[in-house]
Amino acid sequence: MIQDNLNIIIFIVTVFGFYFAYFQWFKINREKKIHLLKLLKVQLDCLGPWVGSTGGGYGDNLTKSQKIDNANPFKVIYTTGSSPLIDSTLLEQMSEVPERIIGEINQLHYDFKRIESIQSYRNLLTSSDIKLSTSVRKKSEACDWNTTTFENFFTSLPPKEKDFVAILVSYGKALHCDVIGNVNHGARQHWEEIQKWIRGEIASYKKPQHPFIVLTFVIFSLVLFVVNSFWKFSNDIFSIALLSLLLTALVSISARAIIINNERS
């Protein structure tokens, strides 16, 4: 009898030992991935203004107002600081990240490197000849843009200023149309795809995690039925199943496999 009781105790301790290890792994891994997803989302939100996240993005060519804006040598373009923000090492700490998303993040990182390069070239150009930059700005400010097309303004410039403005506008086109783009191409598209995946992942973690719940129910049911077969504390199978279900619910809530409150992303 003593040996039988000892065997059942060893069985229970062993099963719960393995289950507790799984419980800890599940909970820590789940909370870590949610934290990393939210961290990546915050980083992308910070970069949103540089990809035109509040508008429709840019077309294949600059509009008149965009050409005028980019022809201004003293236009202020802030650097993105993307190097510490978009870091693929975050993905190395997550599991089950689709290859497509890894590619999108790497491409977005490359796009921001291109943005920084164009900004750097533009700043060097405008600061290398302050007199030329000042002359172009004064002529632009004096122009009545309500009645003047950009092409007419451009052709009215002396050759040196014309070349200067042409380079500035070409930089603007490369930056906005080719690199930043819109929801269908460029950095904006990559940004949108990553944001969509993150929102989907966070939403999925708010749903019941069925594999964990099912395994937990099976473990508790197995232990309760084995214990009951030795110690006969109940003859009602329904009561045992109900107790197992209750324990499963409590443990699942503790492991956050079931989330009963409305969390904000």
FENQUI-V476122 format. One record per residue. PSI is psi in whole degrees, -180 to 180 (NA if undefined). OMEGA is omega in radians with two decimals (none if undefined). Layout:
# FENQUI-V476122
psi->{PSI PSI}
omega->{OMEGA OMEGA}
This chain:
# FENQUI-V476122
psi->{-46 -41 -40 -45 -40 -40 -43 -37 -43 -40 -47 -47 -41 -48 -46 -27 -48 -41 -40 -39 -43 -41 -48 -43 -46 -48 -47 -45 -40 -50 -35 -44 -40 -43 -44 -37 -44 -36 -44 -37 -43 -42 -43 -38 -38 -32 -7 -47 -29 -13 16 42 -19 -4 -166 -2 -159 148 -160 -22 157 144 174 -49 -35 -36 -44 -44 -45 -20 -9 111 -22 17 131 123 113 146 155 -30 35 -23 -48 -12 -57 102 118 -11 -22 -38 -29 -21 -3 157 155 42 123 145 -33 -41 -37 -43 -40 -42 -42 -40 -39 -41 -43 -39 -41 -29 -40 -40 -46 -38 -45 -42 -42 -46 -42 -44 -40 -40 -48 -30 -11 -23 87 -36 -45 -44 -42 -40 -44 -41 -42 -42 -36 -41 -31 -14 139 97 -10 -27 -8 132 160 -35 -41 -41 -43 -45 -19 -9 151 158 -44 -44 -34 -44 -39 -49 -39 -40 -43 -44 -37 -37 -42 -41 -44 -41 -52 -47 -42 -42 -55 -52 -144 -164 -12 -13 163 -167 -36 -42 -45 -41 -44 -42 -41 -43 -42 -43 -43 -46 -40 -41 -45 -40 -38 -28 -12 -9 155 134 90 -41 -42 -43 -45 -46 -41 -44 -42 -43 -49 -40 -44 -47 -45 -41 -38 -45 -42 -32 -23 -44 -7 52 -11 142 0 105 -36 -41 -40 -44 -39 -41 -41 -40 -41 -46 -39 -45 -45 -44 -39 -38 -41 -39 -2 26 -20 121 118 -9 158 102 149 140 NA}
omega->{3.14 3.13 3.11 3.12 3.13 3.13 -3.13 3.10 3.11 3.11 -3.11 -3.13 -3.14 -3.14 -3.12 3.07 3.09 -3.11 3.13 3.10 3.11 3.12 -3.13 3.13 -3.12 -3.07 -3.11 -3.13 -3.14 -3.12 3.13 -3.11 3.09 3.14 -3.13 3.09 3.13 3.09 3.12 3.12 3.11 3.12 3.12 3.10 3.12 -3.13 -3.10 -3.11 -3.11 3.10 3.09 -3.03 -3.11 -3.13 -3.10 -3.13 -3.05 3.12 -3.12 -3.14 3.11 3.03 3.14 -3.11 3.12 3.07 3.11 -3.12 -3.11 3.10 3.10 -3.08 -3.07 3.05 -3.10 3.07 -3.11 3.09 -3.03 -3.01 -3.02 -3.08 3.10 -3.08 3.14 -3.07 -3.08 3.11 3.05 -3.11 -3.14 -3.14 3.12 3.07 3.06 3.03 -3.11 3.12 3.13 -3.12 3.07 3.11 3.14 -3.13 3.10 3.13 3.11 3.09 3.11 3.12 3.14 3.01 3.10 3.09 3.13 3.13 3.13 3.10 -3.13 3.12 -3.12 3.13 3.10 -3.13 -3.07 -3.12 -3.12 3.13 -3.10 -3.13 3.12 3.14 -3.14 -3.14 3.14 -3.14 3.14 3.13 3.11 3.14 -3.13 -3.08 3.05 -3.03 3.08 -3.10 -3.07 3.06 3.12 -3.13 3.11 3.09 -3.10 -3.10 -3.14 -3.09 3.01 -3.07 -3.09 3.13 3.12 3.10 -3.13 3.14 3.13 3.12 3.14 -3.13 3.11 3.05 3.14 3.13 3.13 -3.10 -3.00 -3.04 -3.03 -3.05 -3.10 3.05 -3.12 -3.05 -3.11 3.11 3.07 -3.09 3.14 3.13 3.13 3.13 -3.13 -3.12 3.14 3.12 3.14 3.14 -3.13 3.13 3.12 3.14 3.14 3.12 -3.12 3.14 3.07 3.12 3.11 -3.14 -2.97 3.13 3.13 -3.11 -3.14 3.13 3.13 3.14 3.14 -3.13 -3.13 3.13 3.14 -3.11 -3.11 -3.14 3.11 3.13 -3.12 3.14 3.11 -2.98 3.02 3.14 3.10 3.06 -3.10 -3.13 3.13 3.14 3.11 3.13 3.14 3.09 3.11 3.13 3.13 3.10 3.11 -3.14 -3.12 -3.13 -3.13 3.07 3.12 3.14 -3.12 2.98 2.98 -3.12 -3.05 3.10 -3.13 3.12 3.06 -3.14 none}
